[in-house]
Amino acid sequence: MDITVEELKKRLDAGDNNFVLIDVREPYEHEEFNIGGKLVPVGSVMTAIPDLLDHKDDEVIVYCRSGNRSGMAKQLLVASGFSNVKNTLGGMLAWRQAFG
């Protein structure tokens, strides 16, 4: 199960912090525009897994520019034993289209 930008924004606006938000874009993309996620570029996901293991059973939401890299990151996390990973459908392109 993945998450739409509308669902994610609603949760962020409500102050819901019962999930881990991870931005898997490159640092320059994160600097240009981000919604508060922890920066873990997709190429670094596997090396970041030891630091993320405390969240193995937590809800983890990943996002990128369009949803492709975060889809790959989701697969890597699930393959590493993470039980509740959601990809943000459409990524930040969809976010900006929906919310400006």
N, C-alpha and C positions, 0 to 999 in steps of 0.2 A: 504494500500500500504506500503510495506517495502522497504528496501534499501540494495543493495549489498555492499560488502567491496570495490569493485572497484569504485562504484559511490561515496561512502563516502570518499575514499582516494582522488579522483579527486576534490571533493569539499573542503576538508581540504587543499590540495596542492594549490588550487586556492585562498586560504585565505577567503573562504566563511565562514562568522560567523553569518549567518542569521538563526541559529538554536541553540538549546540547546542540548549538547552532555552529556549523562549520562551513566556512567559505573556502572552496577548493580552487579558486582562481589564482592568478599570479599576483604578486605584491602590487604591481602598478595598477592592476584592475581594482584591487581592494582599496588602494589609496584614492582612486578616482571616485568610487561610490561603493558603499557597503551598508549592510543593514545590521551590523553589530556582531557578525559571526567571527569565531576564532579562525585566523588565517592558517590553513594547512594546504598549500598548493597540491594539486592532484599527484604530481610527481613525488611528493614527500609523504603521501598517506601511509605507505607501508613502513617507513622509518618512524612515523609518528604514532603508530599503533601502541607501542609500550606506554606512551604518555596518555593514551586514551583508554587504556584497559579498565580504569575505574568506572568508565561509562558503558561497559560492555552490555549491561542489561538495561540501560537507560534509553529513552527515546533520543535518537540522534538525527538531526535534520541537516542535510548537506545542500549547498547551492553553488552555482557557477553562473556563467554568462547566459547559457541557453538551456542547460539541463543535461548536456552530453557528458561533460567532465564529472559532474556530480553523480551521474548515473554510473560511471566507471568507479568513482569513489565508493558509492553505495555497494557495488558488487565486491570490491576489495574488503570493505568493512564486514559485510555479511560472511564472506569466505573466511575472515579472521575470527568469526564467532560472535560478532555483534548481532543482537537478536531483534532490534527494533530500529531500523535505519530507513529514513524517508528521503527521497529525492524531491527537490523543489521543481515542479514541472514548469518548463519554460524559462527558469532561471531569472536573472536580473533583467533580461530583455522583457520578459512578461511582467515583471514587477514595475519597470519604468513605463510600460505601455498602460498598465492598469492604474498606476498611482502617480505618474509623472516624475 
